[in-house]
């Protein structure tokens, strides 16, 4: 019985200062979380804590995955690693509204 062929997926991560898109060859039944681990993003973003990549929310083509550790990939998928929010969106809107009110 022959092994199923590998296929390519992309793993994307960005900070305000830089971004990387890593192409990895994965086997059928590889999960999104496994592909992120295989992409070795901590080596490309040493300023980020390693555990962030192990637990960060993931999406495929802009759609968040509910269970990235169970979601199996398809050829050509682009897995996106989402950074934690630096500021609460409600607090940011409130600060913007206050700045505009002072004008």
Secondary structure as GFF3:
##gff-version 3
##sequence-region A 1 103
A	DSSP	beta_strand	7	14	.	.	.	ID=ss1
A	DSSP	beta_strand	19	26	.	.	.	ID=ss2
A	DSSP	alpha_helix	32	39	.	.	.	ID=ss3
A	DSSP	alpha_helix	41	44	.	.	.	ID=ss4
A	DSSP	alpha_helix	50	55	.	.	.	ID=ss5
A	DSSP	beta_strand	58	60	.	.	.	ID=ss6
A	DSSP	beta_strand	63	64	.	.	.	ID=ss7
A	DSSP	beta_strand	78	81	.	.	.	ID=ss8
A	DSSP	alpha_helix	89	101	.	.	.	ID=ss9
###
